[in-house]
Amino acid sequence: MNSEIKDLLLSVDKPARYCGGEFNTPPIKADARLRFLMCFPDVYEVAHSNLGIKILYYMLNARLDTACETCYMPWVDMAAALRERNMALFSQETHAPMYSFDAVGFSLQYEMSYTNVLAMLDLGKIPLFRKDRGDGVPIVVAGGPCVVNPMPLTDFVDVFSIGDGEEAIQALADVLIAGKQEGASRETMLQRIARIDGMFVPGISRGKVRRAVVDSLEPAFFPTRVQIPNIEAVFSRAVLEIFRGCTRGCRFCQAGMIYRPVRARSVETLKKYTQELIAANGFDEITLSSLSTCDYPCLRELLAEIKPLCDERHVNISLPSTRVDSFEAEFVASTRLSSLTFAPEAGTQRLRDVINKNVTEEDILTSCRYAFEKGYHSVKLYFMIGLPTETDEDLRGIADIVKKIKYRYKQYAVSRKPLALVVSTSTFVPKPFTPFQWEAQISLEEIERKQNLLKSILRPLNVKYNYHDGKTSRLETTLARGDERMNKVLYAAYQSGCIFDAWTEFFDYDKWMAAFSACGVDHEAYCGAQDLEAPLAWERIETGISREFLLRAREKSRQGELTRDCRKGCNLCGIHKEYPSAFRANCTGGKKC
Amino acid sequence: MLICKYTRLDSAAFVPHLDTLRAVTMGIRRIGAKAAYSEGFNPHMKIFFGQPLPIGVESECEYFCVYADEAPEEFMKQLNTSLPLGLRIMAAAKAEKDPNVANLMYSADYTVTMRDKVVNLTEILRLCKGETCEIEYSSKGKTICKDVRCLILDARAEGENKVYLRLRCGNENLRADRLMAYLCAQCDIACGFDVRKTHMYDCAGSDLDKLFFGSCR
């Protein structure tokens, strides 16, 4: 490490975020034909909890011709120190400046990280606007769930990689290497990239751009050897992705729509990955990751296979406990007693039917009973406020559930400790490509009124109540449903000092409002109800979920009608037409174990 | 039980103490060594470390003790394939009981390498060896003024860029980087320096290596 970097690190808080040297870092090839920088627009500890960038990082480094390094959003003190010393933001592995790479990729997991993308480009000495980038400047790529609506960032990002990245990243690397070797211009390279499945290149792509979907996860790359962060990550555990997608069809859930169809790994493969994850990483916990783990058809078989492996090495299995039946309660209790978490999302059955959340009060209470009988004494409940058609009656329903859980505890608890019950609410954010994509978000005043109402209802019940800041939710909606006009707003907000918007200590709503008004953009319009007839900004992207299906599901929500789980029969969401091979491989008849 | 000596060099010097402990624990877990775990709700590997090093200071002589039923040489060999950059096991031996390194350490040797030639290194030594040596530093937002003369056991210079210090450590600790930063500022030396801890001793002046391994490693 050179003394310039050393002195820089000694001047900032938590220098271990930037020094590199993480265990399991693959060799970085000095003679690589392609140098790629994988970036995450949030701090080190958050970035290291993300699976997506790990998959792509190890895939690229597995190629003989490519060197991939990583870079994370520096904390404010580091950003200031870099500027003060006129140093460019650099990679973790070789401390090379961002501008020296061939391509720079960002993972966009949440809208509130957008200004951090601008900050990282700026600190990395890459021109912010793509129109200002010439030959020799890295090509800026963005992927992750947020890019299903790429419109708010089209001025800053050269290439959006929509959908699954496993095949797209290989094709991208091939094109970049070939182009570099030929001395192709930036324009030529971008034109070639636009031909890759799932790549949206602003200014070049014509017509709709289709999301990339891998037909099966079985042959797909999965990183079982991952970088171990120097300081503990927010989620410090081995991640085993058991399947991608979800069959439930909750109407507010974007992930449940944009990752369709469900693609599962086999028990055999997962067992092999578990062995490798334990041997290569040293975590004391492994989490079975997916959108709805209890829906994995072979969960019992999987647990039976991996539990002895984990026990032998003192590794705890963490299992999301949304639908705990007796078997899982027993299983979880035999490992570590932590708290039980449920996400009923709405307080009454009527509203749960509106949002197609197939969880009944009885499910929750039965699960609680099992858990309390096993010694649990802590329950966390997650709800949303501001869902379409919600009334105060639905909010009171939350208190009813709380009362019933308390009563169950009185009846069945074996623990002598008092019940610790936490209720958390977030505000409903209408997201693109969901049946609720046209819905209005409740106003800031209404958010606060509902939160206050809940506070007053829950206070006498002696439960802890947490809630999300309404202003953040309003902005999240604006950015999630934003069109191209959002580019100038983002730029103005960044110029006025907005960064780390996902961090409450930095989020400055007033600065954002000033940016909207300076750009002449009415942010309220993005939060209001959207015209059912008019085309939507994000419909430039084809996710495979048809507009008709979404409209149909929306209509059903108004009638309180449920859409069945995909495993019980196809609901004709559109995947069968757009991705017939993925549909045939995964959706026909439902997988049985 | 095993007592191990390890280095904390290069990027590992920027990793905080508890995360270093975590890195070693994960390394032991990776190699599948038979380590003992605490009982109870949240079992932890039974492993004990010496006192923390300041961030940015390298060391060739840190120690930890782990309840593991393994052959020391093999354990060392295996673990060295499983540690992050800068952490390396230099010696391992069986021990009857935890020697409590944190309590045992009394003094330590440091090599300070100036980043440029310094003509007035002797001036630094003069300040160290006076009757008093009052230094000023800031800690937790407060400016602290303290006479540290009794914590400086020895100070020597070699050539124009090396300073060797023997300072108290453990319960009465003087940070070498803090002392040097103050002295350099006093002597208008602006080239910067790097600090590396090289040996640790008990209160009788015995090298901890000799106590644990019979000879210096």
Interface residues (C-beta under 8 A of the other chain):
Chain A: M1 S3 K6 D7 L9 L10 K14 P15 A16 C19 G20 G21 E22 F23 T25 I228 N230 I231 E232 A279 A280 N281 G282 F283 D284 R313 H314 R336 L337
Chain B: D10 S11 A12 F14 V15 P16 D19 R22 A23 T25 M26 G27 I28 R29 R30 G32 Y37 F41 N42 P43 M45 I55 G56 S82 L83 P84 L85 G86 R115 G192 D194
